[in-house]
Amino acid sequence: MKTRYRLICRGNRSGNFYCVDSVTGKRTSLQTMDKDHARQIVEAKNQAERQPEINLQIAKAYLAAADQDFINRTWREVMNEFVNTKTGSNRIRSERAVQDKSFDSIRDLQLIETRSEHFLRVLSSGKVSTNNYLRRFHNFAVDMGWLPWPVLPKRQWPPIHHKEKRAVTREEHNLLLDREKNPEMRAFLQCCWHIGGAQSDVAHLKAEDIDWKDQVVSFFRAKTGTAQIIHFSDGLADIFRDLPSEGLLFPRLAAIDEKHRAALFQMRCRRVGITGISLHSYRYAWAERAKTAGYPERFAQEALGHNSKAVHRSYAKAALVKIPSLEDYERKAMTKTI
């Protein structure tokens, strides 16, 4: 094992002794003119440098006895296995995330040799998605038992600051409809407004998903597999009647990928001077409208197919709710009892 630190003396024999780092080239004064004392200090620094490497070699020997692939596993393998657990659109997003150049510095790094500074370097050069997916890769490796200990403590991960998202306002929605000449796109936007579904889910709706007897449209979300059940009234019923009676309701939009649909929507937004929204903003709009109208949260959560209250509340957090006075509530309660 190569010695990292060496001893030098400047000046004559009674000069000061220095320690030179062979890796960085930095020279540090040992604050002594005693050669034996200086030699002991340098030897102690070299011993401290060797000890972590010796400990790592010992750990590798023990871990290799339990799992031969443990010491050779790299982050590239972790990323590949992580992607293999995903399906559908989640897999596509994960494959795209793995290609992030910020991960190049650790891609072929062995898990057992990964230190916190390696992760911090990736995080400093990446974006919000880099932070998000590096956490997921790290947690996946820990859960699989491929990491003997966390690389970065939970409290030391930089917070994720997502770009602020907002809902489509009723005025913006009406403006888009007024300028829309394509009947299928117009009906698609109206369904997004009434259903609050993700763009891919709405685009792939079928006539068979509509229960006219109970006035319910239901489907399983492509992203989570959760059932989304929407009770509709006359407004959405009129839109459905003008769509195909069997098969896909939006055959042309269903045939293109979500990026193309998003691009078509952005083109229409630019045409009318609307900024800051996307097709996903229709889900925020539905959640905010439900909260503003006093729609029970458990009903709204089921209607949007949200698995948790926390997720649903993040969609509805910008809703403006007019809270009545206590006197009005008391007066209403007294009226009911009479």
MOGIJO-V699255 format. One record per residue. N is the residue number from 1. RES is the residue in one letter. PSI is psi in whole degrees, -180 to 180 (999 if undefined). OMEGA is omega as a letter, one per 20 degrees, with the letter a starting at -180 (NA if undefined). D_FIRST is the distance of its C-alpha to the first C-alpha in Angstrom with 2 decimals. Layout:
[[N;RES;PSI;OMEGA;D_FIRST] [N;RES;PSI;OMEGA;D_FIRST]]
This chain:
[[1;M;127;a;0.00] [2;K;137;r;3.78] [3;T;131;a;6.46] [4;R;-41;a;9.10] [5;Y;141;r;12.16] [6;R;159;a;13.95] [7;L;135;r;17.42] [8;I;161;r;20.51] [9;C;133;r;24.19] [10;R;140;r;27.12] [11;G;-155;a;30.49] [12;N;-169;a;31.53] [13;R;-23;a;30.14] [14;S;14;a;31.64] [15;G;175;r;30.05] [16;N;151;r;27.86] [17;F;145;a;24.09] [18;Y;154;r;21.93] [19;C;128;a;18.47] [20;V;128;r;17.15] [21;D;116;a;15.04] [22;S;-15;r;13.23] [23;V;-50;a;13.65] [24;T;-18;a;17.31] [25;G;4;a;18.33] [26;K;140;r;20.22] [27;R;129;a;21.21] [28;T;132;r;22.33] [29;S;138;r;24.60] [30;L;1;r;23.74] [31;Q;38;r;27.51] [32;T;152;r;27.52] [33;M;5;r;28.53] [34;D;118;a;27.24] [35;K;-42;r;24.23] [36;D;-41;r;23.26] [37;H;-44;a;23.64] [38;A;-41;r;21.57] [39;R;-38;r;18.69] [40;Q;-39;r;18.83] [41;I;-46;a;18.80] [42;V;-41;r;15.71] [43;E;-37;r;13.84] [44;A;-38;r;15.32] [45;K;-40;r;14.19] [46;N;-38;r;10.48] [47;Q;-42;r;11.15] [48;A;-34;r;13.10] [49;E;-39;a;10.53] [50;R;-32;a;8.03] [51;Q;-46;r;11.22] [52;P;-38;r;12.43] [53;E;-39;r;9.55] [54;I;-43;r;10.04] [55;N;-39;r;13.71] [56;L;-40;r;13.67] [57;Q;-39;r;12.32] [58;I;-45;r;15.01] [59;A;-40;r;17.55] [60;K;-40;a;17.02] [61;A;-44;r;17.67] [62;Y;-44;a;20.84] [63;L;-34;r;22.06] [64;A;-28;r;21.70] [65;A;-32;a;24.04] [66;A;-36;a;26.70] [67;D;110;a;26.33] [68;Q;-29;a;24.47] [69;D;-7;a;24.84] [70;F;-48;a;23.66] [71;I;-16;a;19.97] [72;N;-7;a;20.90] [73;R;133;a;23.91] [74;T;170;r;24.05] [75;W;-23;r;26.58] [76;R;-42;r;28.48] [77;E;-38;r;29.38] [78;V;-46;a;30.42] [79;M;-43;a;32.65] [80;N;-43;r;34.21] [81;E;-36;r;35.01] [82;F;-45;a;36.39] [83;V;-37;a;38.70] [84;N;-18;r;39.86] [85;T;-7;a;41.25] [86;K;157;r;43.58] [87;T;162;r;46.93] [88;G;-138;a;49.52] [89;S;-30;r;49.17] [90;N;-38;r;46.23] [91;R;-41;r;44.25] [92;I;-45;r;45.25] [93;R;-40;a;44.12] [94;S;-41;r;40.78] [95;E;-38;r;40.18] [96;R;-39;a;41.03] [97;A;-37;a;38.70] [98;V;-27;a;35.68] [99;Q;-4;r;36.18] [100;D;125;a;35.54] [101;K;-19;r;33.18] [102;S;-24;a;31.67] [103;F;-5;a;29.85] [104;D;-32;a;28.12] [105;S;-21;a;25.03] [106;I;-2;a;24.41] [107;R;-43;a;26.26] [108;D;18;r;23.32] [109;L;134;r;20.94] [110;Q;142;a;20.16] [111;L;-43;a;22.20] [112;I;-18;r;19.67] [113;E;6;a;17.31] [114;T;131;r;20.38] [115;R;166;a;20.77] [116;S;-35;a;24.06] [117;E;-27;r;23.42] [118;H;-44;r;23.26] [119;F;-42;a;26.71] [120;L;-34;r;28.06] [121;R;-40;r;27.22] [122;V;-45;a;29.15] [123;L;-36;a;32.01] [124;S;-25;a;32.37] [125;S;-5;a;32.79] [126;G;-167;a;35.04] [127;K;-170;r;38.58] [128;V;-43;a;40.37] [129;S;-31;r;39.92] [130;T;-46;r;36.14] [131;N;-46;a;36.09] [132;N;-49;a;38.41] [133;Y;-30;r;36.63] [134;L;-39;r;33.08] [135;R;-44;a;34.50] [136;R;-40;r;36.07] [137;F;-45;a;32.95] [138;H;-48;a;31.00] [139;N;-36;r;33.86] [140;F;-45;r;34.25] [141;A;-40;r;30.63] [142;V;-46;a;31.07] [143;D;-33;a;34.45] [144;M;-7;a;33.19] [145;G;18;a;30.53] [146;W;-15;r;27.70] [147;L;125;a;26.16] [148;P;-20;r;25.40] [149;W;155;r;26.26] [150;P;139;r;27.84] [151;V;-43;a;25.67] [152;L;124;r;28.26] [153;P;150;a;30.85] [154;K;-39;a;34.41] [155;R;-16;a;35.60] [156;Q;-5;r;32.96] [157;W;132;r;34.05] [158;P;140;r;36.16] [159;P;149;r;39.80] [160;I;122;r;41.36] [161;H;99;r;44.29] [162;H;152;r;46.43] [163;K;136;a;49.02] [164;E;129;r;52.35] [165;K;149;r;54.55] [166;R;166;a;58.30] [167;A;159;r;61.24] [168;V;128;r;63.88] [169;T;161;r;67.02] [170;R;-38;r;70.41] [171;E;-42;r;71.59] [172;E;-42;r;68.64] [173;H;-45;r;69.19] [174;N;-36;r;72.91] [175;L;-41;r;72.23] [176;L;-40;r;69.94] [177;L;-39;a;72.62] [178;D;-33;a;75.37] [179;R;-5;a;73.57] [180;E;123;a;72.36] [181;K;-21;a;74.44] [182;N;118;a;72.55] [183;P;-39;a;74.13] [184;E;-43;r;71.07] [185;M;-38;a;68.71] [186;R;-47;r;71.31] [187;A;-36;r;71.64] [188;F;-46;r;67.85] [189;L;-37;r;67.53] [190;Q;-39;r;70.40] [191;C;-39;r;68.72] [192;C;-39;a;65.46] [193;W;-43;a;67.57] [194;H;-33;a;69.43] [195;I;-35;a;66.64] [196;G;24;a;63.56] [197;G;161;r;61.47] [198;A;152;a;58.30] [199;Q;-39;a;59.26] [200;S;-38;r;58.07] [201;D;-43;r;59.90] [202;V;-41;a;63.11] [203;A;-28;a;62.91] [204;H;15;r;62.69] [205;L;144;r;65.55] [206;K;158;r;68.14] [207;A;-29;r;71.82] [208;E;-14;r;71.13] [209;D;-9;a;69.02] [210;I;124;r;72.22] [211;D;99;a;74.42] [212;W;-29;a;77.75] [213;K;-49;a;79.48] [214;D;0;a;77.20] [215;Q;59;a;76.14] [216;V;136;r;72.43] [217;V;129;a;69.70] [218;S;148;r;66.55] [219;F;166;r;63.33] [220;F;131;a;59.73] [221;R;135;a;57.20] [222;A;-32;a;54.84] [223;K;-45;a;51.91] [224;T;-15;a;52.12] [225;G;3;r;54.77] [226;T;143;r;56.82] [227;A;134;r;60.58] [228;Q;119;a;62.29] [229;I;119;a;65.99] [230;I;124;r;68.33] [231;H;127;a;72.02] [232;F;159;r;73.90] [233;S;-160;a;77.34] [234;D;-34;a;79.81] [235;G;-51;r;77.67] [236;L;-31;r;74.89] [237;A;-40;r;77.47] [238;D;-36;r;79.28] [239;I;-44;a;76.08] [240;F;-35;a;75.32] [241;R;-26;a;78.85] [242;D;-1;a;78.32] [243;L;167;a;75.16] [244;P;143;a;75.05] [245;S;-7;r;76.54] [246;E;154;a;74.03] [247;G;-158;a;70.46] [248;L;138;r;68.23] [249;L;-30;a;69.84] [250;F;72;a;67.86] [251;P;-38;a;67.26] [252;R;-43;r;66.28] [253;L;-32;r;63.85] [254;A;-24;a;62.32] [255;A;-14;a;61.64] [256;I;159;a;59.29] [257;D;169;a;55.84] [258;E;-31;r;55.27] [259;K;-41;a;53.84] [260;H;-42;r;57.06] [261;R;-41;r;59.23] [262;A;-39;r;57.33] [263;A;-40;r;57.83] [264;L;-40;r;61.54] [265;F;-43;r;61.87] [266;Q;-35;r;60.15] [267;M;-40;r;62.50] [268;R;-35;r;65.45] [269;C;-43;r;64.08] [270;R;-34;a;63.75] [271;R;-32;a;67.26] [272;V;5;r;68.73] [273;G;28;r;66.37] [274;I;133;r;64.41] [275;T;161;r;60.75] [276;G;9;r;58.09] [277;I;163;r;58.93] [278;S;179;r;57.90] [279;L;-31;r;59.37] [280;H;-17;r;57.29] [281;S;-19;r;59.22] [282;Y;-29;r;62.13] [283;R;-40;r;60.34] [284;Y;-40;a;59.97] [285;A;-44;a;63.63] [286;W;-45;a;64.78] [287;A;-42;a;62.84] [288;E;-40;r;64.18] [289;R;-41;r;67.73] [290;A;-43;a;67.60] [291;K;-42;a;66.47] [292;T;-37;a;69.05] [293;A;-5;a;71.81] [294;G;19;r;70.91] [295;Y;131;a;69.90] [296;P;135;a;68.34] [297;E;-39;a;64.55] [298;R;-33;r;64.24] [299;F;-44;a;66.53] [300;A;-39;r;64.65] [301;Q;-42;r;61.30] [302;E;-38;a;62.70] [303;A;-36;a;64.37] [304;L;-6;r;61.15] [305;G;30;r;59.09] [306;H;134;a;56.65] [307;N;-20;a;54.75] [308;S;155;r;54.32] [309;K;-35;a;56.40] [310;A;-44;r;53.50] [311;V;-45;a;53.26] [312;H;-41;a;57.02] [313;R;-30;r;57.34] [314;S;-29;r;54.82] [315;Y;-34;a;57.17] [316;A;8;a;60.25] [317;K;-24;a;58.92] [318;A;4;a;60.75] [319;A;139;r;64.13] [320;L;111;a;66.94] [321;V;126;r;68.81] [322;K;110;a;72.21] [323;I;121;r;72.53] [324;P;161;r;76.17] [325;S;159;r;77.53] [326;L;-36;r;77.90] [327;E;-41;r;81.67] [328;D;-39;r;81.71] [329;Y;-41;r;79.80] [330;E;-41;a;82.16] [331;R;-39;r;85.19] [332;K;-40;r;83.89] [333;A;-39;r;83.26] [334;M;-36;r;86.75] [335;T;-38;a;88.31] [336;K;-32;a;86.72] [337;T;-20;a;88.08] [338;I;999;NA;91.62]]
